[in-house]
Amino acid sequence: MDSFSWPFGLADGLLGAAFCGIVCALAQLPGRNAGLALVALAAVWLVLNAAGVVQMARLGAFCFWCVVAAALSIPIFALSIASAREEPARGGGGEQPG
């Protein structure tokens, strides 16, 4: 494998999985700041995947899973924006309906 697939001495797939895990964890946090951070990280993820597709095009070889991840980064970014716009749910003081 080429050296560009091992940034920071770790496999790029492992770094991508860790980044997605951080995005998923951040999506669970309430609050406006968490929503803005989620949008920022999703935008970074989109740009990194786009750069990966450009690199694959230059090499003339495409990785199926990398292209799938790049395609899925678009709805992830859109959903992060929608999630950041949502108002947090307000509790009713623990009251049960009925």
C-alpha positions in Angstrom: 0.0 0.0 0.0 1.1 3.5 -0.7 2.2 5.8 2.1 -0.7 8.3 1.4 -3.1 5.6 2.7 -1.4 5.6 6.1 -1.6 9.2 7.4 -0.3 9.6 10.9 0.9 6.0 10.9 -2.7 4.7 10.9 -4.8 3.2 8.1 -7.0 5.9 6.4 -10.0 3.6 6.8 -9.5 3.4 10.5 -9.2 7.2 10.7 -12.4 7.5 8.6 -14.3 5.1 10.9 -13.1 7.0 14.0 -14.2 10.3 12.4 -17.7 8.9 11.6 -17.9 7.6 15.2 -17.2 11.1 16.5 -19.9 12.5 14.2 -22.4 9.9 15.4 -21.6 10.6 19.0 -21.9 14.4 18.5 -25.3 13.9 16.8 -26.6 12.5 20.1 -25.7 15.6 22.1 -28.4 18.3 22.7 -27.8 22.0 22.3 -27.1 24.5 19.7 -23.3 24.4 20.1 -23.3 20.6 19.6 -25.4 21.1 16.5 -23.0 23.7 15.0 -20.1 21.4 15.8 -21.9 18.6 14.0 -22.4 20.7 10.9 -18.8 21.7 10.9 -17.5 18.1 11.3 -20.0 16.9 8.6 -18.7 19.6 6.3 -15.1 18.6 6.9 -16.1 14.9 6.3 -17.7 16.0 3.0 -14.6 17.9 1.9 -12.3 15.0 2.9 -14.4 12.6 0.9 -14.5 14.9 -2.1 -10.7 15.2 -1.9 -10.5 11.4 -1.8 -12.6 11.0 -4.9 -10.4 13.6 -6.7 -7.3 11.6 -5.7 -8.9 8.4 -6.9 -9.7 10.0 -10.3 -6.1 11.2 -10.6 -4.9 7.7 -9.9 -7.4 6.2 -12.3 -8.5 3.6 -9.7 -11.6 3.8 -7.5 -12.3 2.0 -4.2 -15.9 0.9 -4.0 -16.3 1.6 -0.3 -14.5 5.0 -0.5 -17.0 6.0 -3.3 -19.9 4.8 -1.1 -18.6 6.8 1.9 -18.2 9.9 -0.3 -21.7 9.5 -1.7 -23.1 9.1 1.8 -21.3 12.1 3.1 -23.7 14.3 1.2 -26.9 13.2 3.0 -24.9 13.2 6.3 -24.1 16.8 5.8 -27.7 17.7 4.8 -29.1 15.8 7.9 -26.6 17.5 10.2 -27.9 20.9 9.0 -31.5 19.7 9.6 -30.5 18.4 13.0 -28.9 21.7 14.0 -32.0 23.6 13.0 -34.3 21.6 15.2 -35.4 23.0 18.5 -34.5 20.7 21.4 -37.4 18.7 22.9 -38.7 20.2 26.1 -39.6 17.8 28.8 -42.9 18.0 30.5 -41.6 17.4 34.0 -41.6 13.7 33.7 -45.4 13.5 33.4 -46.8 10.4 31.7 -49.7 10.8 29.3 -52.9 9.0 30.0 
